[in-house]
Amino acid sequence: MLLIAALAVSSGCSLPFSKKEESVRVQTEGELSMDSVLMRVGNIGVTYREILIYMYQMKERYEPGFGKEVWNFPVEEGKTFGEYAKEEVLDNITQIKVIVQQAEKDGVVLEEDELSEIEEQAKEYLSGITSRDIKRYGLTEELIEAVYQDNRLAERMYDITTSVVDTDISDQEARQISLQYFAVLTDGTDRNGKKVKFTKKKKQQALKRAQDLRKQAKEAADFGNFADANSDLSSYQAVYGKDELSEAGLPEEILKAGLKMKTGEMSKVMAAEDGYYVLYSVSDFDEEATRQKKEQIIEKEQEKIFSEAYAGWSEQYDVELGQNLWKKITLESLGD
């Protein structure tokens, strides 16, 4: 989604060393040099050196684990992973260039202490790269500093733009509960992959089994262990709230019943279309899960607000790419 990759900056570089002029000319033919302007976003020209930073990050992320052949792996729509990764590079560059220019319009700048901190971070980052890669990818301390500065500006713009989001989420709105359960299936696929489709008579037998299991569960030392050993389903616990009924993996009517239970309560045998269920409420208010849900609600609203703001900003900056030269660049051949 928009900006998520661009703002994930704690582990390295995401932003470029750019050329800013009133009229930027994009190179479309000829030989590429480190300072060839291959792309333009608004009034900012993106050099080949900048693009190599993104490429370097991609290669360092994937090649150690998957090898160079990863770039030829087919993904959706008939594209290779290498082609997909190149599109991600362009998207990230475009997004960050738009944000940086918008920051300038809004008068958002970095403080001196931030610039000093970035200088140290850049030195540390560069010290962890081999001299061979520094030369091959045209990395310089000045370049890395520019990268970190733009990242910090992007973070600042995100914080400013999303500061309107209400972060005071009530416990009731975000409440998450923790349940354990076992099921006796009458229709579906059990934990062993066996198809189940009971007749009316067999359903009566299934109900009797569920009732017997409930009696045993009341005497069990641990409901969860009992459920895990006796349920027809491989899962036996769920943590969810009122907004996750379609995602928790159980019939909705069963989940709704679970929301009404008190901590330590065991339900009666409950019928659903696919069988019979018995629930046990581990907690009618899971504090940690509720805290995480609050964070998710806030983050979702922040992403929505920022995406809307970015959509407006991006309309102000046109994008130009030297397509012929861009097509010649491949992740698998870089660094050879």
Beta strands, then each sheet from edge to edge (+ up, - down):
strand 1: 18-20
strand 2: 37-41
strand 3: 44-47
strand 4: 177-185
strand 5: 187-189
strand 6: 195-197
strand 7: 237-240
strand 8: 270-272
strand 9: 275-283
strand 10: 319-321
sheet 1: 1+ 3- 2+ 10-
sheet 2: 7+ 4- 9+ 8-
sheet 3: 5+ 6-
end
